[in-house]
Amino acid sequence: MEGYQIAILSVSCTVLALFLLWLFLIAPRPRKKAVRPFLRPYAHRGLWNDAVPENSLAAFRRAVERGFAIELDVQLARDGTVMVFHDYTLTRMCGEDVKLADLTAAELATHHLAGTGEHIPTLAEVLETVAGRVPLLIELKGESNDTSLCPATAAVLADYTGEWCVESFNPFLLRWWKKHRPEVVRGLLSTDLFKEKRAGSRLVNFLLTALLLTFLCRPAFHAYDYHHPRRLALWIGIHLLGAAPIVFTTRDEATYRRYLDAGITPIFDCFEPK
């Protein structure tokens, strides 16, 4: 009997240790007071439509005029300038099969968005346009552990007096902010990479989907794909450990309103909420 009890105790201790390790890996860092100004609806890549392209100065002006906070994407041009653009290539938005990172800011300025007169803006241009009138949710683009985008973005934002926070699917980018600018509110974007059939390493996709790299960045909020909310680590991170919830991307009034009424911050596009 004594040996049986020792075995049970050993198994129980192992299970408890693994559970505590799992909690350590997935735990966010709630910052309810700091994150509160950012819990409001966001116009995804600005308030764009068929005539006004996404991530354009015109889309950002429309969002400001209607009082919507703005979500936008940043990545580096070849010369290190922080550009506001979502895709890694210009194919979809500019009709040219070239990587944004292979062109300088001056070269990118000559490319028009979706056949309009709008050009690819720099982050500095966007900050001048918004001028602190609405909060900014800045998504850091990148699929490696190269963090050079982070100090470049921080430098552009150094003298900006408006409210802004950062988010990313990449916990290594967020870890830079945790280490060098811990006062900045940061959020971890996530989805179910398997159900979305994303390419890449299955191990990395598993770690990101299961939020097992959360410990690298300790986000104040989870920004999650509302199509895939049923992930245990996400539920515990929000409901038990206190991370603020943000959902992306709602594309109709009913879905937008459902989350807003539930106290969950929606990111929206393809329509203008009533």
Secondary structure, 3 states (H helix, E strand, C coil): CHHHHHHHHHHHHHHHHHHHHHHHHHCCCCCHHHHHHHCCCEEECCCCCCCCCCCCHHHHHHHHHCCCEEEEEEEECCCCCEEECCCCECHHHHCCCCEHHHCCHHHHCCCECCCCCCECCEHHHHHHHHCCCCCEEEEECCCCCCCCHHHHHHHHHCCCCCCEEEEECCHHHHHHHHHHCCCCCEEEEECCCCCCCCCCCHHHHHHHHCCCCHHHCCCCEEEEECCCCCCHHHHHHHHHCCCEEEEEEECCHHHHHHHHHCCCEEEECCCCCC
